[in-house]
């Protein structure tokens, strides 16, 4: 079985993420979800084409960040919603003109035979979440899952779960995904005013994996590991010193 391996996920899933799986990356805004997606995209692009559905970023921005893989990068434009820009921009193979799950599925399906993509990324699904009912969302997720199976691709869907309503909707749909990656601030440290990001593989179907948290910070557009024990030790020393005054 072919798998996808990349840091930091290889520290949590030693065997890698199997191709044919549909993954969810969820968390609040600004946690590094899109950065994680770009890492996955680069790893897939090093071998295979990727179909990148962008709702949150301008297609030119996506192309610029992944420019070294431009010949294998194919973009479906959902950012310029309602504007049928056609294929005039580089790398664009399709356009989303309305927040309709069936249109999204049709555009993806019509693009896959020509692109031969082995990575399918949707960043993010929030526009759909805010405009469709749960039944339509379930249809969308199951169709994407079927497509990843058929093409033996890595499917990645990003969800910004900032509001309680959106988070609850995703909670109810988690069972559809083969794997779930959560990214958040450590809540205990956040209460002390220390914003440290962490991620974990909450679930990965049929694959041995660690559910431990991987702590990191973002520096120069990269995910840099953080030794959480050092932070806790330094915090403890500081509190002890303050208590001794």
N, C-alpha and C positions, 0 to 999 in steps of 0.2 A: 504494500500500500504506500503510495506516494504521500509525503507529508510536507508541510511548510514549517520551517524552523527559522526563528530569528530572535534576537535579544529584544526585550527581556523575557519573552514568552518561553524561550528554551530553558530558562531557569525554573519555570513552573511546570512545563510540559516537555519532558526530555525527549519523548518520541515525536513531538511536533503535532501540528494540527492537520488531520487528514484532508486531502482534496475530496471534494464532494460534500463538505460540511458547510452549513449556514451558521455564521457567527454573528452575535449581537455585541456591540460595544456600547455600553450605556454609562451615563454619569452626568453631572452638572456641567454647565458651560464653563469653559476655560480650564478643564482638568487635563487636557492633552489627548482627547479622543481622536481628533483629526490627525494629530501627530502620530498616534499609533497606527491609524489607517494608512498614512503615507509610508510608514515603515513596512507594513504588509504589502502595499502596492509595489514598492521598490523590490521587495524580495520576489514577488511573483513575476514582475517585469524583467528581472534578471534572467528568466527562463521563458516566460510565456507572455502573450498579450493580455491586457487588462481592459475591461469595460468599466468606466468610471462614471457613475450617475451623480452629478453634482447639483444639489439644491442650495447649498450654503455658500459656495465660493464661485466667483467668476471662472468660466472655463479657461480663460487666458492665464489666470493665477495657477490653476491646476497644472496646465501645460508647462508654465514656467518652473514650478517646483520639481516637476518630473521630466524636465526637458531632455536629460541624458537618455531617457527611454522613449522619446517621442515617437519613433517608428512603430512601437508596439502599444502605445497608449491611445485608447479610443474613448471619447467623451460623449455622454448624453447630457445635453444642456437643459437642466431644470431650473437654473438660476434666473435666466431671462424668461421667466414664465409668461406665457401669452404672446411672446415675440418669436415667430417662426423664422429664426435666423438661417434655417436650412443648413447647408454644409459649407457655408462660405468661410467660416473660421477654421484654422488648422485643427486637425484631430477630431472635430465634431462629426459624429455619425448619426445623430438623431437629436430631436428636440421634444421637450415636454411643454405642451401649451395649456394644459389644464390639470388640476389635481384629481386625476381619475386613475385609480389603480389599474384598470384595464388598458388605458393608454400606455402607462408605464410598462406593463408586462409586454404589450404588443411591440413597443419600440425596442425593448431589450431583446425579445425573441427575433425580431427582424434584423438586429445588428449582430447577433452571435454567429450565424453561419459565415458572414464575410470577415469577421474579426478573429474568429477562432480563439476567443478569450478564455483563459483559465482562471481569471480573477474577475469577480463581479462585485463592485463596491457601490453602495448607496449612502451618500453623506449629505444630508441626513434624511431620516424619514419623518422629521417633525412637521414639515408642511402638510404631509399626508395625515399625520396624527390629528392635526387641528381642523381638518376639513372633511374627514370621512368617519363613518360609524364603525364600531368594533367589528361588525361582520365583514365589512369591506376590507378592514385592516387584516383580518384573519385570512381572507382570500388572497391578499397581496403577499403576505408572508409565506403562505403555503405554496403559492405559485413560484416565488423566488427559490424556495427550498427545492421544489421539483426541478427547476432549471439547473441549480447547482449540481444536483444528482445526475441529470441527463448529460451535462457537459463535463462532469467530473471537475468542477471548478471550486475554488474557495469563494464563498459568498460572505460578504461583510456588510452589515447594516448598522449604521450609527444612529443612536437616539439620545437626544438631550433631555434628560429627565429632571429638569429644573423645577417644574411645577408639580404639585401633588397629583393633579388630574392626569397629566401625561405619564407620570411615573406609575400610577395605578393601572393605566391602560396597558403599559408595557409589562407590568407584573403579571397581568392576566394572560399575556401572550408568550411569556418566556418558554413555555413548554414546547413551542414550535421549533425553537432553535436547537441546533446540535451543540452549540457552545456559547457561553456567556462570559464576557470580560467586563468587569466593573472597575471604574476609575473614580476616585473620590479624594477628598481631604481626610486625613486622620482626624476623626471627630474630637478625640481627647486633646490632641495637640492644638487643634483649631480653637478650642475653648480657651486655651492659654495664649492665643495670639500667635501661634507658630504654624504657618500654613505649609504642611508637608503633604504632597500628593502620594497616593498609593494605588496599586492595581492588583487584581487577583483574577484567576480563572475560576469563576463561581461554579461552572459546570462544563464538562466536556464529555459528551456521550461516548461510552465504551472505551475510554482512554484514561490510563493512569495519569494523575496530575496532582500537583500540590495545590491546596487551597490557602496557602500562606500568602500574606501580602508582600508585594514588591514595592519598596519605597523609592521615590525618585523626585528629582527636581528638573525643571526645564531650563536649559542653558544653551544659548546660541542655536535654538531650534532643534535641540537633541534632548533625549531622556537620559539624565545622568543619575546613576544609582546613589542612594543616600543610606548611610549606616544609621538605622534608627536607634540602635543601642547606644551609639555615641551621643546622639541627641538627647536621649532619655537620661544618660549618665550626666551630661553637662547640665541639663535642666535640674536634676536632682541635687547636684553640687551647688547650683545657684540658689535653690530653695533652702538648702541647709545653711548656706552662708547668710541668707536673709533672716532665717529663723534664729541664728546665733547672735544677731545684733541686739 
